[in-house]
């Protein structure tokens, strides 16, 4: 267990989960251009473990990278071609599985309404979840929250004027307002430490299943493509609108289970911050972007819809697993071989 610091920023390469990711992971252990890469992923299951892990590995070369993997792989042309094929499959599936349209106000307004009988992961953990389920949920989320707000930073050079300034203001808060100890990634690592989890970057990559990988891959895909900048803005707005109510429920879940303030701060910080961020993103980022480029409305709506679709898939996976009395991870935490984890 780690205490007080994120022990590593480079993840260990994960184990492959199928023909695409197996070949890719093996190739990355070698010098670029000396080994074959996976063939086209055109027939792969878009939301399956093999494609989603392969895509995640490609993307993380643009973030912290992997232990023992040459930095030259980041812009290796043949690997970028592999990534392009995987993205085409994933993006096509997302477009097919979301309603479409360009009613940005409508799709954002829908997020503000919580059904009286609504029930999701945070409701379950608040009312019934045990500590092991909370630990599993945090392990799922660690593959994003230990790099929280990094994918959204790709949007900064792709926006102009008020939209750019407002998004930077939100990002400044996400990165702790200039205080390293208050960066949201740092607060999440503190939460992991309090729960007896390994807060090393990517420590749970091997045990997190495809539904969780897909939520992070969507952010990276939107962020790394200028053509999808409006979808990234839509995603960011959707995330900020829905975070505060869920964070409030998670704070109550942790307190019910006896987790102290160092562990709950990640969620209490989001209750306050995201209530403000929601308005800034909707009015100043989305609003200004669409005033400048009204033709991007359908992409903003798509970003909102894709976020809701993938989050719903992840939520269904978690709740179905727990209701069936099994771990929501690929291997239970108590038996997972995760670096120096419990």
PyMOL commands that set and color helices and strands:
alter all, ss='L'
color gray80, all
select helices_A, chain A and resi 19-28+49-60+71-75+77-96+104-111+121-127+131-145+150-153+156-158+161-174+176-178+180-182+184-194+210-224+226-256+261-292+294-323
alter helices_A, ss='H'
color red, helices_A
deselect
rebuild
show_as cartoon
